[in-house]
Amino acid sequence: MKRRNFLVPGAPVDSSSDTVTNIPSVARQAVPEFATRTEAGLEPFTPTGANPWDYSKAAHLLRRCMVGPKDSEIRKAVADGIDATITLLLTPTVLSYEEIKSWAGSDVQFRPPNNNMDSDEFLAWQTAQFLRREQFIKWWIKNIGTGPVCIQERMVMMWHNHFANEINTVNFADYMFVQNLQFHKYALGNFKQFVKDITKDPSMLIYLDGLKNFKAGKNNQINENYARELQELFTCGVVDWNNNPNYTQSDVSEAAKALSGWTIMPSTTKDPTMYLGLTSVFIETRWDSSSKTFMGKKGVWKADDIVDIIFSERADQVAKFICTKIYRELVYDIPDRTIVEAMANTFKSNNWEIKPVVEQLIRSEHFFDVTNIGAKDKSPIDLMLGAIRTLGLTNVPDFNLAVSGRNTQDLMNRMQAIGQVPCFPPNVKGWPGGRTWVSTSTLPLRQKFLLDVLDEKVVFQKVVMYKFDAIAFAKTFPSYNDAEKLTQEIAQALLNVPPSKKESDALLDALLQGAKSYEWKIDDPTFKADKHIRNLLKSIVQLANHKLF
């Protein structure tokens, strides 16, 4: 076997000579698009004596379906059983926006009161726009970092990455909030209706130039941006599994005509020259009413017709394309084609409902196969918000929506430095994810954040941010009075792959710091157990396995 092939998951085994001249080129050693890593299928996981529903499997399920589960939540999942836990994960939670209700859900002032950029009125308007953007992103990451046991926020981030929008282009947080509500509504809902609604979403109309797509009399301004991305990125993909094209340039052009005529609804309660509503409106006089031929179907099509045709004429391609994304989000970066095809059949047979597909996947033997546990790289959200939630960190600067400024954006700035802040995807394709999350430039920054918060080194104006009560954290574990068991339990909670014997011994040494196991006294202030616990955690977060989940 060639060493390079061995190091690439799913790479074909070449039994020929292992000389330098026979080593494939780097270009040929790219990570494969699909790979089979286990024979386990989508049959439901059935606990047995030899393969029980245990802490490892419960932790795997919660880590993949939410961000930063706590040890107590994992233990509760073990006690409740797989059925009750999955039911809980798939039950939507009520979304609260109490902290941003002063502006969220009200008409948008899209135009300043005057054109004098030095006037107090103009500056106040501009400041309000930036403040809303900051508050919206803080509100979103706080939802992720403090939410209950539920898959909802995981799916919301997935759909945000699928229907990627950049707030710097959309500009108005008000519309990003409306889109976020759509992501929550359809997190596990009907994907076909989701596509129809997102097509007319104000943020999407702004981001992909739907507002510029119209035909009024002799003024023909047909814009193809959204029509192309609708097919390439949002539904069926560029080619099918046999590399046959899923659409043509003519399909893009004809779809763009059918998609024309949509704009944002003017305000019905305020001056419509300065304010816009939160919904879109179809203006027939701005629509290209000519006959169009799209994917072989001829008619006087409108936006919903185009979506209907895609889901009818490219049903297999849509199902496989979307199920591939769901697989990558919840299981592994290199999908198993057999599993994806079975998911796609479930997707189609359930009339494009997302929940049956997700439930089938996370209940399956395939999902719980050992090869898929601890096999994904943590995104910045999983790493940072996961640590905040798991460790119970308090005084998180970005969770304070009532104040603004540099000191209250520390988390956002750190997340940006390592590659992921909601509303700031790199482009319309979203974040590539997977192995791109960790590099020689981001790894030191990822570890520095964890080490800084464990040492409580982040201080603004003499106030400690990311406060961590090490003793309280340790006492959430059953064996906090036993040094060896406590080390094992904390490692189990923070690592999805058990540490080796050598690593376990080193972790115990990190906790004891020269003391004997029988000398462990968590409640003795002279023993300074707080420092011992922090030292253990710093050792854990520097292990290679900690960047995986």
N, C-alpha and C positions, 0 to 999 in steps of 0.2 A: 504494500500500500504506500502511496506517495504521502509524505508528511503534509504537504500543502492541502491535498484532498482531505486528509484526516481532520485538519483544523477548520474546514468549512462545513457547517452543518448541512447535510443533504447533498453534498458534492458526490459525484459518481466515483466509485472505486475503480482505479486503473491498475491492472495487474501487470502492466508492462514494466520494463526496466526502470529503476529509480535514478537513472543518471540525470545530470543537469540538463542535457539536451531534451529529455522527455518531460520535464516539468512544464505544465501548462502555463501560458502567459497570465499575468495579473488580471488582464481584462476578462479572461475566461474563468477566473476564480471569484467572480462576483457572487454574492449570496443568492441562491436560487429563488425564483419566484414562488415555487411550491416545493414541499419536501414531505416525505412520509417518515415519521420518527417513532411511531408506535402503531401497533395493530388495533389498539382499543378504538371502538366505534362510538356511535351516539346512543347505544343502548343505555338505559338509566343505570347509574352507579348503585349497586346493591351491597350494603355493608355485610361483611362476613367475618367470621372469627379470624381468618387469615388476613383479611383486608378491611379493617373496621372503619367506622366513622369516628375519627379521632381528632386530636388537636391539630395535627399537621394539615389534614384535609379541610377542617373548618377554617383554619388560618388562611389557607390558599384561597378558599371561596370568598372570604371577606376581603382579603387584600386585592383580589382581582375585580370585585364588584363595588368596592368603595375605596376610600383613601384613609389610611392610617387607623385600622381597627385596634382597639385596646385589648389587652390580655383578658380583661373581664368579659368583653364582648365575645371573644373567641371561645372562652370557657362556657359562656352561656349558649353559644351555638352548638357546642359539643353536647351539652345537656339537653337542649331542645330537640336535637336531631336535624337531619338534612332537610326533611320536608318543611318543617316549621321555619327553618332558617331561610330557605329559598323563598317561601311565601312572604316572609318579612322583607327580604331584599327587593322583591318585585312589587311591593305595595307602595304606591306613590305617597310622598309626604307633602304636606301643605307648605307652600312657599311663602315666606314672610318678607315683605319689603318695607317694614315699618320705618327703618332707618333712612330710607330714601324717598319716603312718601311725599315729601315737600315738593318734589318735582316729577317723580316717576308716575307715569299714567296721565299726565296733563299735556295740553297742547304745546308744541315746540315753537319757541321763538327763533326762527331760522334766519332772521335778518336783524341787524342792529338798529337801534332807534334813529341813528343818523350815520352819515359817512365820515364824520370827524373822528379819526382814530385817537385823538388826544382828549376828546370830551369825556367827562365822568360817566355819562350814560353808555358810551361805546365801551369804555374800559370795564364797567360793571357787567355789561352783557358778555364780553369776552371772558372775564374772570369766571362768570357763572358757568360757561361752557366747559372750561377746564376743570372746575370743581366737580361738576356732574360726572365728567369722565373718570376722574380720580375716585369719586365715591362709588360709582358703578362697579369698577374693577375690584375695589376693596370689598364691596358687598358680595360680589361673586366669589372671591377667594375665601371670604369668611364663611360663606355657605358651605364650601367644600371642606374647610378645615374644622368646622364645628358641627357638621350635620349628623343626623342619626344613621343607624345601620340601614342603608338603602342603596340600591344601584342607580338611583335617579341622577345624582350629580356626575357619576362616571359616564353615563350615557349622554348627559347634556354636554360634557366636554368632548365626547366623541363626535356628536353632531355639529358642535362648533368647529371642530377640525375638519369635518366633512364639508359643511356649508360655510367655509371660512370667510370671515369678514374682518377687515382691519379698521379699527376705530379711527385711525388717522385719516382714512379715506371717507368713512361714513360721517365722521366729525361729531355727530350728535349722540350723546349717551342715551338720550331718550329713545332713539330708534334701536340701539343695541339692546336696551332693556326689553323692548317689545319683542325683539327677535329671541332673546333669552327665554321669554315666556313661551314662545313657540317651541323651543327646544325642550322645555319642561313638559309641555302639553303632549308632544309627540315622542318623548324619550323612549317609550315602549308602545307607541300607538301605531297608526296606519301609515306606512311609508309613502304610499301613493298619494294620499291626501296631504301628507307632510310636504311632498315635492310641489304640489299645486299651491299650497299656502305660502311656502318659502319663495316661490316664483314671484309672488305679488308682495312679499314682505318689503316694507320701506327701506330697511338697511340694504337688502339685496338689490333693490331698484337703484339705490345710490351707488353701491359698490361696483356692480357690474353693468352700469350704464343703462339700466332699464328706463330711467327717466329721459334718456336721450333717444330712445327708440320709438319713433313715431312717424306717421305720414299724414300731413294735413294739406290737402289740395295738391299744389305743385311742390310743396316743401317735403321732400322725401329724406328723412333722417334715420333710416333703418340701421340699427346698431346690432352687430352680431355677437357681442361679447357674452351675454348671458346664454344665448342659444347654443354657443359652442360649449361653454362650461356645463350647461345642463346635461349635455350628452357625454362629454369627456370625463367630467369629474363627479357629477351628482347622480347619474343614473346607470348608464350601461358601460361606460369606459370606451377607450379608443378602439380596442380590438377584442375579439372573443378569445377563448382558450386555444383556438386553432389559428390565431393570428389573422383572422378575417376581420376587415374593418366593420365596425358597428354602425357607422354613419358616414356620409359623404359631405363634401363642401356644399353641395346643393341642399342637403338636409339642414345644414346650419343656416344657409341663406333663407330657405323657405320657413324654417322655424322662427327665425328672427322676425319675419313679417307677421306671422301669427301671434307672436308675443308682444307686438307693438300695442300702444294705446293705454298702457298702465302708468299712472303717476300717483303722487301722494295727495291724499284728500286735504283740501283747504280747511282751515279751522271754521267750525260752524258757530263758535261762541266768542271768538275774538277777531280782530282785524286780519282778514285773510291775506293782506299784502305783507304782513309781518309774521303771522303765525300759521303753522300747518298742523293738521290733525295727526293722529297716530296710526291711521290705516291708509290703505291705498284705494284708488278708484279707477275704474275703466271708463275712458272717454272714447266713445265710438268714432267720433270725428278724427281722432288721432290714430286710429287703427287702420292697417292696410287690409282692406276688405276684398282684395283680389283672391282668386282661386290659387291654392298652393298645393304642390305635390310633395308630401313629406313621407319618407320611408315607404314610397310606393302607393301611398293613400292620397287621393285627390279630393279637395273640398275647400270650402271657405272657412278655414280653421282659425280658432282662437287659442289662447294660452292653454286652457284645460284640455282642449282637443289634442294638442301636441303631447302633453303628458300622457293622456290616454293611449295615444298611438305608440309611444315609446314602450309603455308597459304591456301593450298587446303584441307589437311586432318584435320587441327585443326582451321578452319576458325572461328567457333563460339567462341572457346576458346581464340584465338588471339584478336578478336574484343572486347570481354568482358574484357579481361585482360588490354588492352590498354585504353579502354574507362573508366575503373575504375580509372586508373591513371589520365586521363584528368579530370574526375569528382573531384577527390581529390585535384587536383591542382587549379581548378577554382571555386569549389562550397563548398565542405565540406569534412572533413576527414573521415566521415563514409558515404560511397556511398549509394544511393537509388538503389536497384537492378532493379526495374521497369524502372527507368530512364536510367540506364546503359545499359539495354537490348535494349531499343529503340535507344540509341546512337550507339550501336553495329550494329544494323540493318542498320542504316544510313551509318556507316563505310563500311560495306560490299557492300551495294548497290552503293556506290560511288567509288568502286574499290580501297579502302584503302587510299583515300584522307583524310587528316587530317582536312583541312579547313571546309568542310561541317559539320563535327561533332562539331567542336568548335563553328561555327556560330550558328548552331541549339541550342546548349546549352546556349550560352550567350544571345540569343534572347528570351529565353523561360520564361514562367510564373514561372517555377520551379526555375530558376536562380534568379529571382527577388522576390521570396517569402520572406516574412519578417523573416522567420526562418533561412534563409541563409545569411542575412545581418549582418555583424559584428560577424560572427560565427567562424572565423578561427584565430588561433594564428599567430602573425607575426613572420616570420623567421628573423634571423639576417639581411638578405639582405633587407627585407621589413621594418624592424625597422630602421636600420642605414642609408642605402642608401635612404630609403623613407623619413627620416627626413631631410637628406641633400637636397634632391630635393624639398620637400614641403616647407621647411623653406628658401630655397634659400641660403644655407650656401656657403661661398666662402673660398678660401685658404685651401681647403681640401688637407692635405699632400700627400695622396696617388694618387691624381689626377695629380701630377707633375711627369710625366714620364721622364723628362730630368735629374733628379737627383736621386741618390740612397742612401740608408743608413737607419739606425734605425728611424730617425726622419721622414722619408717619408713613413713609413710602419705602422703608428699609427692605421689607420683604419683597415688594414689587421690583425694586432695583436689583436685589440679589437674584430673583427669578429671571429677570431679563438678562443678567450677566451669564446665566447658565442655560438660557435658551427657550424659556416658555413663560409667557404671561398671557392670560386670557385677553382676547381682543387684539393681540399683536402677533398673529401668525406671520411667517416670513413672506407669504404670497397666497394666492387663491388656492393653491394646492394644500395649504396647511402645513403643519409640522411633519416631517418625514418620520420622526420617532425612532424606536428601536435602538440600534447601536449608535445612532447619531447623538443620542443624549449624553454619552460619555466620551470625552476626548482628553488629550493631554492638557488642553487649556481649561476645560470645565471641571475636571476631576478635583484639582486643588481647591477650587471655589466651592464645590459641593461639600467637600470634607471640612473646609474652613467654617462654613455656616454651622454645621453640626457641632464642631468643637467649640465655636464661639458661644453658642447658646448653652451648651453643657457647662461651660466655665463662666457663664453669665458675663461675658466680656462686652456685650453690646450695650453701651450706656450713652444716653442722650441727656445732657444737662443734669448729670448726677443721678439720673433715674435709670434703673436696670430694665432693659427690654427683654422679652422672651424669658420671663422668670421661670425657674424650674425648681420645684420642691422635690429634691431627690429622695428624702425619707418617705414622704407621702407616696411618691411613685413606687418605691420598693414595697411599701406596705399594702399595695394593691395585689401583691402576689401571695399565694397561700403560704409559702415557706420562707417568709422574710426573716425568721430567726435562725435559719440554717444557711450558712454561707455557701455550701456546695450546691444545695438544691435551689437557692435563690439565683445563683449564677446560671444554672441550667434553665430555670424558668424565664429569666430575662432574655437569655440568648434565644430561647424558643420563641419568645414573643416578637423579637426584632429580626430574626433570621428565618427565612422560609426553608433554608437548607441547613441541617444540623451542622454545627462546627465539628471539625475533626478532633480526635483525642488530643493532639498537640495543641490545637486552638483552645479546646476546653480547659486544658491545664493552664494555658497562658491567661485565659479570662479569669479563672479562679485566683491566680496570682495577682492579676490586676485589681481584683476586688479586695483581697487581703492585704496587699502591699507589705509583705513580710510577716504579717501576723499569722497565727495558727487558726485553723477552722474553728476550734473550740473557743477561741477568744473573740469571735464575732458577737458584737453587742450593739444592735441597731439603736437601742434606746438610751445608751450610755453616752452623754454628751462629751465625755473625755475621750471616747474612742473615735469620735469624729467620723461616724459612718457615712455622713453626707459626702465627704471627699472620696471615700472608698467607692461609693456607688457611681459617682461621676466618673471616676477613673475606669471602672468597668465599662460604662457606656461609651466612653471615648475609645476604648479598645475595640468594642463591638462595631462601632460605626466606621472604623478604619479597615475592617475586614472586607475582602473582595466580595464576599457573598452579600454584604449589606447593600450593595448597589443593585441587587437583584430582588425580585419579588415574584 
